[in-house]
Amino acid sequence: MDLPPILLERLAALGVALTDVEERFVRGSGPGGQKINKTSSTVCLRHLPTGTEVRCQQERSQSANRFTAWVELCRRLEDQRRRTAAQLQAARELARRQTRQKSRTQKRRMLADKRHHAGRKAARRLRPDE
């Protein structure tokens, strides 16, 4: 394909092979009359492994729409990768927080709360001498 080098670099950084992307040119929709009905200037890209789909009809030119669609596909795949990385990081942080040792202050406070709660429960019990 004849994509600009900057796009090829972005795709390579994402690990996307050009064979993983299905590219179609279809007729546009909306206002434009005969011109829009005759030309296939709308570009549809679909990344097969993820199912991410981009449709671009911003310009009258097919090549301009093609470039814009590839840029948008790169942006969406980068966002998806960023979200996945953030979710993994959040899961690691949660596991780390759950398994770390409690501080002395936390332990002291926890024991004080337990004693307080036990005292309140003891007060609710019926006393045998009554």
C-alpha positions as protocol buffer text, in pm:
chain_id: "A"
residue {
  index: 1
  type: MET
  ca { x: 0 y: 0 z: 0 }
}
residue {
  index: 2
  type: ASP
  ca { x: 112 y: 354 z: -57 }
}
residue {
  index: 3
  type: LEU
  ca { x: 67 y: 498 z: 291 }
}
residue {
  index: 4
  type: PRO
  ca { x: 284 y: 782 z: 421 }
}
residue {
  index: 5
  type: PRO
  ca { x: 585 y: 672 z: 629 }
}
residue {
  index: 6
  type: ILE
  ca { x: 449 y: 840 z: 943 }
}
residue {
  index: 7
  type: LEU
  ca { x: 139 y: 618 z: 930 }
}
residue {
  index: 8
  type: LEU
  ca { x: 346 y: 307 z: 859 }
}
residue {
  index: 9
  type: GLU
  ca { x: 557 y: 387 z: 1169 }
}
residue {
  index: 10
  type: ARG
  ca { x: 247 y: 429 z: 1387 }
}
residue {
  index: 11
  type: LEU
  ca { x: 102 y: 102 z: 1259 }
}
residue {
  index: 12
  type: ALA
  ca { x: 433 y: -79 z: 1317 }
}
residue {
  index: 13
  type: ALA
  ca { x: 450 y: 59 z: 1672 }
}
residue {
  index: 14
  type: LEU
  ca { x: 100 y: -80 z: 1732 }
}
residue {
  index: 15
  type: GLY
  ca { x: 196 y: -415 z: 1583 }
}
residue {
  index: 16
  type: VAL
  ca { x: -66 y: -388 z: 1310 }
}
residue {
  index: 17
  type: ALA
  ca { x: 8 y: -562 z: 983 }
}
residue {
  index: 18
  type: LEU
  ca { x: -144 y: -408 z: 672 }
}
residue {
  index: 19
  type: THR
  ca { x: -289 y: -750 z: 589 }
}
residue {
  index: 20
  type: ASP
  ca { x: -490 y: -732 z: 915 }
}
residue {
  index: 21
  type: VAL
  ca { x: -686 y: -434 z: 781 }
}
residue {
  index: 22
  type: GLU
  ca { x: -966 y: -469 z: 530 }
}
residue {
  index: 23
  type: GLU
  ca { x: -1009 y: -159 z: 314 }
}
residue {
  index: 24
  type: ARG
  ca { x: -1325 y: -88 z: 114 }
}
residue {
  index: 25
  type: PHE
  ca { x: -1437 y: 206 z: -95 }
}
residue {
  index: 26
  type: VAL
  ca { x: -1811 y: 263 z: -105 }
}
residue {
  index: 27
  type: ARG
  ca { x: -2049 y: 526 z: -230 }
}
residue {
  index: 28
  type: GLY
  ca { x: -2121 y: 800 z: 18 }
}
residue {
  index: 29
  type: SER
  ca { x: -2452 y: 912 z: 156 }
}
residue {
  index: 30
  type: GLY
  ca { x: -2609 y: 1245 z: 234 }
}
residue {
  index: 31
  type: PRO
  ca { x: -2628 y: 1566 z: 32 }
}
residue {
  index: 32
  type: GLY
  ca { x: -2425 y: 1597 z: -286 }
}
residue {
  index: 33
  type: GLY
  ca { x: -2660 y: 1471 z: -555 }
}
residue {
  index: 34
  type: GLN
  ca { x: -2519 y: 1310 z: -866 }
}
residue {
  index: 35
  type: LYS
  ca { x: -2156 y: 1348 z: -757 }
}
residue {
  index: 36
  type: ILE
  ca { x: -2205 y: 1152 z: -433 }
}
residue {
  index: 37
  type: ASN
  ca { x: -2414 y: 887 z: -614 }
}
residue {
  index: 38
  type: LYS
  ca { x: -2153 y: 821 z: -883 }
}
residue {
  index: 39
  type: THR
  ca { x: -1823 y: 814 z: -694 }
}
residue {
  index: 40
  type: SER
  ca { x: -1697 y: 574 z: -432 }
}
residue {
  index: 41
  type: SER
  ca { x: -1512 y: 826 z: -220 }
}
residue {
  index: 42
  type: THR
  ca { x: -1611 y: 693 z: 123 }
}
residue {
  index: 43
  type: VAL
  ca { x: -1341 y: 478 z: 282 }
}
residue {
  index: 44
  type: CYS
  ca { x: -1421 y: 195 z: 525 }
}
residue {
  index: 45
  type: LEU
  ca { x: -1138 y: 33 z: 721 }
}
residue {
  index: 46
  type: ARG
  ca { x: -1178 y: -267 z: 947 }
}
residue {
  index: 47
  type: HIS
  ca { x: -907 y: -407 z: 1172 }
}
residue {
  index: 48
  type: LEU
  ca { x: -990 y: -778 z: 1163 }
}
residue {
  index: 49
  type: PRO
  ca { x: -828 y: -894 z: 1493 }
}
residue {
  index: 50
  type: THR
  ca { x: -1007 y: -633 z: 1706 }
}
residue {
  index: 51
  type: GLY
  ca { x: -1313 y: -566 z: 1492 }
}
residue {
  index: 52
  type: THR
  ca { x: -1250 y: -190 z: 1507 }
}
residue {
  index: 53
  type: GLU
  ca { x: -1417 y: -20 z: 1214 }
}
residue {
  index: 54
  type: VAL
  ca { x: -1367 y: 331 z: 1073 }
}
residue {
  index: 55
  type: ARG
  ca { x: -1574 y: 500 z: 805 }
}
residue {
  index: 56
  type: CYS
  ca { x: -1464 y: 834 z: 658 }
}
residue {
  index: 57
  type: GLN
  ca { x: -1656 y: 1059 z: 419 }
}
residue {
  index: 58
  type: GLN
  ca { x: -1528 y: 1403 z: 524 }
}
residue {
  index: 59
  type: GLU
  ca { x: -1374 y: 1509 z: 193 }
}
residue {
  index: 60
  type: ARG
  ca { x: -1473 y: 1478 z: -171 }
}
residue {
  index: 61
  type: SER
  ca { x: -1143 y: 1313 z: -253 }
}
residue {
  index: 62
  type: GLN
  ca { x: -1099 y: 939 z: -199 }
}
residue {
  index: 63
  type: SER
  ca { x: -728 y: 975 z: -120 }
}
residue {
  index: 64
  type: ALA
  ca { x: -793 y: 1243 z: 144 }
}
residue {
  index: 65
  type: ASN
  ca { x: -1064 y: 1026 z: 301 }
}
residue {
  index: 66
  type: ARG
  ca { x: -829 y: 728 z: 291 }
}
residue {
  index: 67
  type: PHE
  ca { x: -555 y: 914 z: 478 }
}
residue {
  index: 68
  type: THR
  ca { x: -805 y: 1047 z: 735 }
}
residue {
  index: 69
  type: ALA
  ca { x: -950 y: 699 z: 787 }
}
residue {
  index: 70
  type: TRP
  ca { x: -605 y: 547 z: 847 }
}
residue {
  index: 71
  type: VAL
  ca { x: -519 y: 822 z: 1096 }
}
residue {
  index: 72
  type: GLU
  ca { x: -849 y: 762 z: 1279 }
}
residue {
  index: 73
  type: LEU
  ca { x: -790 y: 385 z: 1284 }
}
residue {
  index: 74
  type: CYS
  ca { x: -444 y: 441 z: 1438 }
}
residue {
  index: 75
  type: ARG
  ca { x: -593 y: 674 z: 1699 }
}
residue {
  index: 76
  type: ARG
  ca { x: -865 y: 427 z: 1796 }
}
residue {
  index: 77
  type: LEU
  ca { x: -621 y: 136 z: 1824 }
}
residue {
  index: 78
  type: GLU
  ca { x: -385 y: 349 z: 2035 }
}
residue {
  index: 79
  type: ASP
  ca { x: -674 y: 449 z: 2263 }
}
residue {
  index: 80
  type: GLN
  ca { x: -778 y: 86 z: 2296 }
}
residue {
  index: 81
  type: ARG
  ca { x: -422 y: -17 z: 2384 }
}
residue {
  index: 82
  type: ARG
  ca { x: -395 y: 269 z: 2637 }
}
residue {
  index: 83
  type: ARG
  ca { x: -723 y: 167 z: 2806 }
}
residue {
  index: 84
  type: THR
  ca { x: -611 y: -196 z: 2829 }
}
residue {
  index: 85
  type: ALA
  ca { x: -277 y: -94 z: 2981 }
}
residue {
  index: 86
  type: ALA
  ca { x: -452 y: 133 z: 3232 }
}
residue {
  index: 87
  type: GLN
  ca { x: -687 y: -149 z: 3335 }
}
residue {
  index: 88
  type: LEU
  ca { x: -393 y: -387 z: 3387 }
}
residue {
  index: 89
  type: GLN
  ca { x: -210 y: -124 z: 3592 }
}
residue {
  index: 90
  type: ALA
  ca { x: -520 y: -62 z: 3804 }
}
residue {
  index: 91
  type: ALA
  ca { x: -558 y: -436 z: 3867 }
}
residue {
  index: 92
  type: ARG
  ca { x: -191 y: -462 z: 3971 }
}
residue {
  index: 93
  type: GLU
  ca { x: -228 y: -162 z: 4203 }
}
residue {
  index: 94
  type: LEU
  ca { x: -541 y: -310 z: 4361 }
}
residue {
  index: 95
  type: ALA
  ca { x: -368 y: -643 z: 4422 }
}
residue {
  index: 96
  type: ARG
  ca { x: -67 y: -464 z: 4571 }
}
residue {
  index: 97
  type: ARG
  ca { x: -285 y: -258 z: 4805 }
}
residue {
  index: 98
  type: GLN
  ca { x: -484 y: -563 z: 4913 }
}
residue {
  index: 99
  type: THR
  ca { x: -180 y: -772 z: 5000 }
}
residue {
  index: 100
  type: ARG
  ca { x: 44 y: -513 z: 5163 }
}
residue {
  index: 101
  type: GLN
  ca { x: 106 y: -513 z: 5537 }
}
residue {
  index: 102
  type: LYS
  ca { x: -98 y: -285 z: 5757 }
}
residue {
  index: 103
  type: SER
  ca { x: 83 y: -3 z: 5934 }
}
residue {
  index: 104
  type: ARG
  ca { x: 116 y: 3 z: 6313 }
}
residue {
  index: 105
  type: THR
  ca { x: -140 y: 282 z: 6335 }
}
residue {
  index: 106
  type: GLN
  ca { x: -388 y: 85 z: 6125 }
}
residue {
  index: 107
  type: LYS
  ca { x: -339 y: -225 z: 6341 }
}
residue {
  index: 108
  type: ARG
  ca { x: -383 y: -23 z: 6660 }
}
residue {
  index: 109
  type: ARG
  ca { x: -700 y: 141 z: 6527 }
}
residue {
  index: 110
  type: MET
  ca { x: -838 y: -194 z: 6406 }
}
residue {
  index: 111
  type: LEU
  ca { x: -783 y: -355 z: 6747 }
}
residue {
  index: 112
  type: ALA
  ca { x: -939 y: -57 z: 6926 }
}
residue {
  index: 113
  type: ASP
  ca { x: -1245 y: -83 z: 6698 }
}
residue {
  index: 114
  type: LYS
  ca { x: -1270 y: -456 z: 6769 }
}
residue {
  index: 115
  type: ARG
  ca { x: -1256 y: -396 z: 7144 }
}
residue {
  index: 116
  type: HIS
  ca { x: -1517 y: -121 z: 7119 }
}
residue {
  index: 117
  type: HIS
  ca { x: -1750 y: -343 z: 6913 }
}
residue {
  index: 118
  type: ALA
  ca { x: -1700 y: -637 z: 7152 }
}
residue {
  index: 119
  type: GLY
  ca { x: -1787 y: -410 z: 7444 }
}
residue {
  index: 120
  type: ARG
  ca { x: -2109 y: -299 z: 7277 }
}
residue {
  index: 121
  type: LYS
  ca { x: -2205 y: -658 z: 7202 }
}
residue {
  index: 122
  type: ALA
  ca { x: -2131 y: -760 z: 7561 }
}
residue {
  index: 123
  type: ALA
  ca { x: -2362 y: -486 z: 7684 }
}
residue {
  index: 124
  type: ARG
  ca { x: -2648 y: -635 z: 7480 }
}
residue {
  index: 125
  type: ARG
  ca { x: -2613 y: -980 z: 7633 }
}
residue {
  index: 126
  type: LEU
  ca { x: -2847 y: -1074 z: 7916 }
}
residue {
  index: 127
  type: ARG
  ca { x: -2666 y: -1080 z: 8243 }
}
residue {
  index: 128
  type: PRO
  ca { x: -2709 y: -1407 z: 8438 }
}
residue {
  index: 129
  type: ASP
  ca { x: -2747 y: -1227 z: 8776 }
}
residue {
  index: 130
  type: GLU
  ca { x: -3053 y: -1033 z: 8663 }
}
